[in-house]
Structures are given as structure tokens and as C-alpha cells.
Amino acid sequence: MGIGRAGRGLAVGAGVVVCLLIVGQVLGYPILLGFVETGSMEPEIPAGDGFVAIPTAVSDDPEPGDVVVFDARDIQGGGLTTHRIVDETGAGYVTRGDANPFTDQDGGEPPVTDEQIHATAWQVDGQVVTIPHLGTVSATISRWVDGVNGAATGALGVRNGVGSSGGAAVLFVLSVLWYGVETLRDRRRTTTQSRFASDESSPIDPRYLCAGFALLVVVAGAGAMIVPGGTQHYDLVSAEFDSDDPTVVRQGTTAETTYRVENDGLVPVVAYVDGGDHVQAGSERVTVGPRSATDVALAISAPDQTGYYPTAVTEQRYLRLLPSPVLDALHGVHPVVAQLAILATLGGGTYGLARVLWRRVDASPRAGGQARTERSRRRPNRR
């Protein structure tokens, strides 16, 4: 019995980890897993296959030969792209898909900077470690989330859902409904079979059900932090004239503009805004309440020499579940560390609360009177 339970626990744990990794990739931030949708990296990575993505925080500096996941600006309209670094210049990295006849930069993509690179594919003996069909599974989940979100927004009569965290909100609502349905179903089963079945004899182990509920809440929390944040890239133009465009600044001068941090959710968020080269954020950390927005002042300085200068503004967002000093310290280590700490707090708290509620429901007097059952167990048999 002990070995069986241990095996089930390991299987469930592995399933939870895999689900978290896949959904993390669906949310568009490859922390641990990545995949390719096209054949540009064949035969190294076939279309639809996944790979282990090592975050830049723990990987070595990128170099020619590495396969990296970067935030492209022009390739297929921009977005996450997985290509190989083939050269390094003073302006950035030169990248190319293994199956492509020319580099991305030959096709108009600017050189890739360190800020654009999110992860490096894990290689063993020079070969990328692939996971067959991971991309296909991830794309299916993504389409399902988009479909549910679209149906929900259509029913609510709003445009574009509930904002950039719409998918996460849908997952959270579904997790609550799923938990309630499963709780009612389990209570009915226990009524017809044994009202006082222990955790070990219950048709559905409460620990697994609570863990599943916590997992879905964690996924929703990850989406609320990861999806709205990220890096926005700009082309700063140092010009010989004044302009109303905040990215076109007279050479040698500084222009003022704002960056808006929006919170479409119901939980307050803390956002850290960091400017790239030539951009200075007036406030590094801002707190945004539910269903509100805050503007952060930006100072954009144009170099003395005219020309185009790539720059960026990076926003890291966290649910306000930890004290500010703790969050500052964790963010200072790395944004992923802060996000994992918040998700651990959220998941652990949700699991604990679900277990407490489950025990109260199971011990409710309306369940049939546990005291009478205990007395009947102690009553001696009469012959």
C-alpha cells in the first residue's frame, strides 16, 4: 500500500510539474520549456518539438553556436523566436534558423541584444535536447484557452476580454467551478458508499484534488504576472529637429513621456519599470490597485550624434502578496526568483485553505453523525 501511494504521489507530482512547464510556455515566457512552431530549425529541432530552455539568469553568456529564445522585433511580426546565434558584432548577435538560407539580419531584423534573449536551449555534446510533440500539446492548450476566453468575453459583451490577463482570469474562474463541482460529486459518492471514509479510502484522494485546485490557481497567478509584463522595444531617433513623437528627440536633448502600467485584475500588483539605454524611469517601483492604471515618467535622452538607437522599457510585475522589502530583495536577485516565491506562497496558501475547508466539510454534523459511527465501532459484539 505504501509503495502504491508513493508511486501515485510521484506520478501526480510529475504531472503537476509538466503541466506548469507547458502552461508557462503557453503564456509566452519560456522559463523551463520552449518549442518551435515552424521548420526553421530543422533538422535540429523539428516543427512541433520542444526543448529544455535554460533561463539567462543561470546560463552562460550567449555565444555563436547557441540556440536562443529571443524577443524578435520584425520576424513574422515580432514575438518569441528560437534561432541559432551564428555571429556576434558590436551591435548585437547575428541569428539564423538552421533551415534558413540567410540570417535574420539579412531579412531586416536588427541585431539581437542581451535584453531580448530569454533563454538558451540545453545542448548535450553539441546537440539540442528535444522533447517530441511538446509544441503540439502546448499549441492545443493555447487554442483551448483562447477559445474559452473568447466565449467568455462574447457572453459578457466586452471587447478583447478582460485585458492581457484574460486567459489567466478564465483559468481562475474555471478552477473555482471545477473545485466546487468535484466537491459536490465527492460528497455524493461518500454519502452512498461511506460518509466517513478517510483520506486513504476516499474515491478521490482529497490531497490530489486540493493540489489540482492549487495548481490551477498558481497557473492563473503566473499568467497575471507574466503576460502583461515583459520588454517593449523602441527605435530612438536622435534628430536635428523637434518632434511630437516621443521616440524622435532632438540630438543632445532629453524628452519627457510616460509609460502606463495597467492592472486589469482584482488583486493589487507591484510593477518594476526599468529603462534601457538612453531611457530613465522616474519611479522604479509602482503599486497599482485593482482595475486601475498608473503612469510612470520616462526621460528619453538623445545622443549628440544623429541616427537610430535601439532602446527598451522592461516591466516586471508581481502580485502583491509579499512585503515590499522582501519583494525588493527577491527582485534584486532575479525576477524569476520573485515570481517563484509569490507562486509558492499562492499555491501553498491555496492548498492549505482547500485542505482545511475539506476537513470541515467532511466533519460536518450534516454528514450523518460521525460520533454515532465511532460509538458503534467501539460497541462489543453481542452473541
C-alpha positions as CSV (number, residue, x, y, z in Angstrom):
1,M,0.0,0.0,0.0
2,G,2.8,2.4,0.9
3,I,4.6,1.8,-2.4
4,G,1.4,2.3,-4.3
5,R,0.8,5.6,-2.6
6,A,4.3,6.7,-3.2
7,G,4.1,5.8,-6.8
8,R,0.8,7.8,-7.1
9,G,2.4,10.7,-5.4
10,L,5.4,10.7,-7.7
11,A,3.1,10.4,-10.8
12,V,0.9,13.3,-9.6
13,G,4.0,15.4,-8.8
14,A,5.4,14.7,-12.2
15,G,2.1,15.6,-13.8
16,V,1.9,18.9,-11.9
17,V,5.4,19.8,-13.0
18,V,4.8,19.0,-16.6
19,C,1.5,21.0,-16.6
20,L,3.2,24.0,-15.1
21,L,6.0,23.9,-17.6
22,I,3.7,23.6,-20.6
23,V,1.3,26.3,-19.4
24,G,4.3,28.5,-18.7
25,Q,5.3,28.2,-22.3
26,V,1.8,28.9,-23.5
27,L,1.9,32.1,-21.5
28,G,4.8,33.2,-23.7
29,Y,7.7,33.2,-21.2
30,P,9.9,30.1,-21.7
31,I,11.3,29.7,-18.2
32,L,11.9,26.0,-18.4
33,L,10.5,24.7,-21.7
34,G,10.4,26.0,-25.2
35,F,9.2,24.8,-28.6
36,V,9.2,25.7,-32.3
37,E,6.2,26.1,-34.4
38,T,7.8,26.1,-37.8
39,G,10.5,24.2,-39.6
40,S,13.1,26.9,-39.4
41,M,15.3,24.9,-37.0
42,E,15.1,21.6,-38.8
43,P,16.6,19.1,-38.6
44,E,18.0,20.1,-35.2
45,I,14.5,20.8,-33.8
46,P,11.6,19.6,-35.9
47,A,8.4,21.6,-36.0
48,G,6.2,20.9,-33.0
49,D,9.0,19.5,-30.8
50,G,10.1,21.1,-27.6
51,F,13.3,21.6,-25.8
52,V,14.7,22.5,-22.3
53,A,15.1,26.3,-22.1
54,I,17.7,27.4,-19.6
55,P,16.9,30.9,-18.3
56,T,19.5,33.6,-19.0
57,A,19.9,34.1,-15.2
58,V,21.5,30.7,-14.8
59,S,23.0,30.2,-18.2
60,D,26.4,31.3,-19.6
61,D,26.6,34.3,-21.8
62,P,25.3,33.5,-25.3
63,E,27.9,32.8,-27.9
64,P,27.9,31.7,-31.6
65,G,26.6,28.1,-31.8
66,D,24.0,28.5,-29.1
67,V,20.3,28.2,-29.8
68,V,18.5,31.0,-28.1
69,V,14.9,32.1,-27.5
70,F,14.7,35.9,-28.1
71,D,12.0,38.5,-28.5
72,A,12.2,39.3,-32.2
73,R,11.1,42.7,-33.4
74,D,10.4,42.0,-37.1
75,I,10.4,38.3,-37.7
76,Q,6.8,37.3,-38.6
77,G,5.5,40.5,-37.0
78,G,7.6,40.1,-33.8
79,G,7.4,37.8,-30.8
80,L,9.4,34.9,-29.3
81,T,11.7,33.2,-31.9
82,T,14.1,30.3,-31.5
83,H,17.1,30.6,-33.7
84,R,20.8,29.9,-33.6
85,I,23.5,32.6,-33.0
86,V,25.9,32.5,-35.9
87,D,28.0,35.6,-35.2
88,E,28.5,38.4,-32.7
89,T,29.0,42.1,-33.5
90,G,29.3,45.3,-31.6
91,A,25.6,46.0,-32.2
92,G,24.5,42.6,-31.0
93,Y,24.1,38.9,-32.1
94,V,23.5,37.7,-35.7
95,T,20.9,34.8,-35.7
96,R,19.6,32.4,-38.2
97,G,17.3,29.4,-38.4
98,D,19.2,26.3,-39.3
99,A,16.9,25.6,-42.3
100,N,17.0,29.3,-43.5
101,P,19.4,30.3,-46.3
102,F,20.1,33.7,-44.9
103,T,20.4,35.3,-41.5
104,D,17.6,37.2,-39.7
105,Q,19.6,40.4,-40.0
106,D,19.8,40.0,-43.8
107,G,16.0,39.9,-43.7
108,G,15.7,43.2,-41.8
109,E,15.8,42.0,-38.1
110,P,18.1,44.3,-36.0
111,P,21.0,42.6,-34.2
112,V,19.7,40.8,-31.2
113,T,20.7,42.3,-27.8
114,D,21.2,40.6,-24.5
115,E,18.0,42.1,-23.2
116,Q,16.0,40.4,-25.9
117,I,17.3,36.9,-25.1
118,H,15.1,35.0,-22.6
119,A,16.7,31.5,-22.6
120,T,19.2,29.2,-24.1
121,A,18.4,25.7,-25.4
122,W,20.1,23.0,-23.4
123,Q,22.7,21.1,-25.5
124,V,24.5,17.9,-24.9
125,D,27.6,17.1,-27.0
126,G,26.6,20.0,-29.3
127,Q,23.0,18.7,-29.9
128,V,19.9,20.3,-28.5
129,V,17.9,18.0,-26.2
130,T,14.4,17.8,-27.7
131,I,11.1,16.7,-26.4
132,P,8.9,15.2,-29.2
133,H,5.5,16.8,-29.8
134,L,5.7,19.2,-26.8
135,G,4.8,22.1,-29.1
136,T,1.8,20.3,-30.5
137,V,0.4,19.8,-27.0
138,S,1.2,23.3,-25.9
139,A,-0.4,24.8,-29.0
140,T,-3.6,22.7,-28.4
141,I,-3.7,24.1,-24.8
142,S,-3.2,27.6,-26.1
143,R,-6.1,27.3,-28.6
144,W,-8.3,25.9,-25.8
145,V,-7.5,28.8,-23.5
146,D,-8.1,31.3,-26.4
147,G,-11.4,29.6,-27.2
148,V,-12.7,29.7,-23.6
149,N,-11.6,33.3,-23.2
150,G,-13.3,34.3,-26.5
151,A,-16.5,32.5,-25.5
152,A,-16.5,34.2,-22.1
153,T,-15.9,37.7,-23.5
154,G,-18.6,37.2,-26.1
155,A,-21.0,36.2,-23.3
156,L,-20.0,39.2,-21.3
157,G,-20.4,41.5,-24.3
158,V,-16.9,43.1,-23.9
159,R,-14.1,43.7,-26.3
160,N,-10.8,41.8,-26.1
161,G,-11.7,40.0,-23.0
162,V,-10.6,41.4,-19.6
163,G,-7.3,42.6,-20.9
164,S,-3.9,40.9,-21.2
165,S,-4.6,38.8,-18.1
166,G,-7.9,37.5,-19.6
167,G,-6.7,33.9,-20.1
168,A,-5.4,33.8,-16.5
169,A,-8.8,35.1,-15.2
170,V,-10.6,32.4,-17.2
171,L,-8.4,29.7,-15.8
172,F,-9.0,31.0,-12.2
173,V,-12.8,31.0,-12.7
174,L,-12.7,27.5,-14.2
175,S,-10.6,26.3,-11.3
176,V,-13.2,27.6,-8.8
177,L,-16.1,26.0,-10.6
178,W,-14.1,22.7,-11.1
179,Y,-13.3,22.6,-7.4
180,G,-17.0,23.2,-6.4
181,V,-18.3,20.5,-8.8
182,E,-15.7,17.9,-7.7
183,T,-16.5,18.7,-4.0
184,L,-20.2,18.1,-4.6
185,R,-19.6,14.9,-6.6
186,D,-17.3,13.5,-3.9
187,R,-19.8,14.3,-1.1
188,R,-22.5,12.4,-3.0
189,R,-20.2,9.4,-3.5
190,T,-19.3,9.4,0.1
191,T,-23.0,9.6,1.1
192,T,-23.8,6.5,-0.9
193,Q,-20.7,4.5,-0.1
194,S,-19.3,5.6,3.2
195,R,-19.9,9.0,4.7
196,F,-16.9,8.8,6.9
197,A,-14.3,7.4,4.5
198,S,-10.8,8.6,5.4
199,D,-8.4,10.3,3.0
200,E,-6.9,6.9,2.2
201,S,-10.2,5.3,1.3
202,S,-11.9,8.2,-0.5
203,P,-12.7,7.6,-4.2
204,I,-10.8,10.8,-4.9
205,D,-7.9,11.5,-2.6
206,P,-8.5,15.0,-1.2
207,R,-4.8,15.7,-1.3
208,Y,-4.7,15.3,-5.1
209,L,-7.9,17.3,-5.6
210,C,-6.6,20.2,-3.4
211,A,-3.3,20.1,-5.2
212,G,-5.0,20.3,-8.6
213,F,-7.0,23.3,-7.4
214,A,-3.9,24.9,-6.1
215,L,-2.1,24.2,-9.4
216,L,-4.8,26.0,-11.4
217,V,-4.7,29.0,-9.1
218,V,-0.9,29.1,-9.5
219,V,-1.3,29.0,-13.3
220,A,-3.7,31.9,-13.1
221,G,-1.3,33.8,-10.9
222,A,1.6,33.2,-13.2
223,G,-0.4,34.4,-16.2
224,A,-1.4,37.6,-14.3
225,M,2.3,38.4,-13.7
226,I,4.0,37.2,-16.8
227,V,1.6,38.0,-19.6
228,P,1.2,41.8,-19.0
229,G,4.9,42.4,-18.3
230,G,8.0,42.0,-20.5
231,T,10.1,44.2,-22.6
232,Q,8.9,46.8,-25.2
233,H,11.5,47.8,-27.8
234,Y,11.7,51.2,-29.4
235,D,13.8,52.9,-32.1
236,L,15.1,56.1,-30.6
237,V,15.8,58.7,-33.3
238,S,18.3,61.4,-32.5
239,A,17.2,64.1,-34.9
240,E,18.2,67.6,-35.9
241,F,14.7,68.8,-35.3
242,D,11.9,68.7,-32.6
243,S,9.0,66.3,-32.9
244,D,5.8,65.4,-31.2
245,D,6.8,61.7,-31.4
246,P,8.4,60.8,-28.0
247,T,10.8,58.5,-29.7
248,V,12.1,61.3,-32.0
249,V,14.3,63.6,-29.9
250,R,16.5,66.5,-30.9
251,Q,20.1,65.5,-30.6
252,G,21.8,66.1,-27.3
253,T,18.4,66.9,-25.5
254,T,16.0,65.0,-23.3
255,A,12.3,64.5,-23.8
256,E,9.7,63.5,-21.3
257,T,7.0,60.9,-21.8
258,T,5.1,58.3,-19.8
259,Y,4.8,54.6,-19.6
260,R,1.4,53.2,-18.4
261,V,1.1,50.3,-16.1
262,E,-2.3,48.8,-16.2
263,N,-3.9,46.2,-13.8
264,D,-7.0,44.5,-15.3
265,G,-7.2,42.1,-12.4
266,L,-8.8,42.1,-8.9
267,V,-5.5,41.7,-7.0
268,P,-3.1,44.7,-6.5
269,V,0.2,44.4,-8.3
270,V,3.6,45.8,-7.9
271,A,5.5,46.7,-11.1
272,Y,9.2,47.4,-11.5
273,V,9.9,49.6,-14.6
274,D,13.4,49.8,-15.9
275,G,14.6,51.8,-18.9
276,G,17.2,50.6,-21.3
277,D,19.9,52.6,-22.9
278,H,19.1,56.3,-23.2
279,V,15.9,55.9,-21.1
280,Q,15.5,56.7,-17.4
281,A,12.4,55.7,-15.4
282,G,11.2,58.3,-12.9
283,S,9.9,55.6,-10.5
284,E,11.4,52.2,-10.4
285,R,8.5,50.6,-8.4
286,V,4.8,51.4,-8.5
287,T,1.8,49.8,-6.9
288,V,-1.3,49.5,-9.0
289,G,-4.7,48.7,-7.4
290,P,-7.4,46.5,-8.8
291,R,-8.9,47.7,-12.2
292,S,-6.7,50.8,-12.3
293,A,-3.6,52.2,-14.0
294,T,-0.6,54.2,-13.1
295,D,1.7,56.3,-15.3
296,V,5.5,56.2,-14.9
297,A,7.5,59.2,-16.1
298,L,10.2,58.4,-18.6
299,A,13.1,60.6,-19.6
300,I,14.5,59.8,-23.1
301,S,17.9,61.3,-23.9
302,A,19.1,61.5,-27.5
303,P,22.8,61.2,-28.1
304,D,24.7,64.1,-29.7
305,Q,25.2,62.2,-32.9
306,T,22.1,61.8,-35.1
307,G,20.8,58.3,-36.0
308,Y,18.8,55.3,-34.8
309,Y,19.4,53.9,-31.4
310,P,17.6,50.8,-30.2
311,T,16.3,51.0,-26.7
312,A,13.7,49.3,-24.5
313,V,11.5,49.6,-21.4
314,T,11.2,46.5,-19.2
315,E,8.3,45.9,-16.8
316,Q,8.4,43.1,-14.2
317,R,5.1,42.6,-12.5
318,Y,4.2,40.7,-9.3
319,L,1.1,40.0,-7.3
320,R,1.2,42.0,-4.1
321,L,1.4,39.0,-1.7
322,L,4.7,39.7,-0.1
323,P,6.0,42.7,2.0
324,S,7.8,45.3,-0.1
325,P,11.2,44.8,1.5
326,V,11.0,41.1,0.8
327,L,9.9,41.7,-2.8
328,D,12.6,44.2,-3.3
329,A,15.3,41.7,-2.2
330,L,13.9,38.9,-4.3
331,H,13.5,41.1,-7.4
332,G,17.1,42.2,-6.9
333,V,18.3,38.6,-7.2
334,H,16.2,37.9,-10.3
335,P,12.6,38.4,-11.4
336,V,12.1,34.7,-11.8
337,V,13.1,34.2,-8.1
338,A,10.5,36.7,-7.0
339,Q,7.8,35.2,-9.2
340,L,8.5,31.7,-7.9
341,A,8.4,32.9,-4.3
342,I,5.0,34.5,-4.9
343,L,3.7,31.4,-6.7
344,A,4.9,29.2,-3.9
345,T,3.1,31.4,-1.4
346,L,-0.1,31.5,-3.5
347,G,0.0,27.7,-4.2
348,G,0.8,26.8,-0.6
349,G,-1.8,29.0,0.8
350,T,-4.5,27.8,-1.6
351,Y,-3.6,24.2,-0.9
352,G,-3.7,24.7,2.9
353,L,-7.0,26.5,2.7
354,A,-8.6,23.9,0.5
355,R,-7.5,21.1,2.9
356,V,-9.0,23.0,5.9
357,L,-12.3,23.5,4.1
358,W,-12.3,19.9,3.0
359,R,-11.8,18.6,6.6
360,R,-14.6,20.9,7.8
361,V,-17.0,19.6,5.2
362,D,-16.0,16.0,5.9
363,A,-16.5,16.6,9.7
364,S,-19.8,18.5,9.3
365,P,-22.6,17.1,11.5
366,R,-24.9,17.1,8.5
367,A,-22.7,14.4,7.1
368,G,-24.6,11.9,9.2
369,G,-23.1,11.9,12.7
370,Q,-19.6,10.7,13.0
371,A,-19.9,10.3,16.7
372,R,-22.5,7.6,16.4
373,T,-20.3,5.7,14.0
374,E,-17.3,5.9,16.4
375,R,-19.6,4.6,19.2
376,S,-20.8,1.8,17.0
377,R,-17.2,0.8,16.3
378,R,-16.4,0.6,20.0
379,R,-19.6,-1.3,20.9
380,P,-18.9,-5.0,21.7
381,N,-20.5,-7.7,19.6
382,R,-23.4,-9.5,21.3
383,R,-23.9,-13.1,20.6
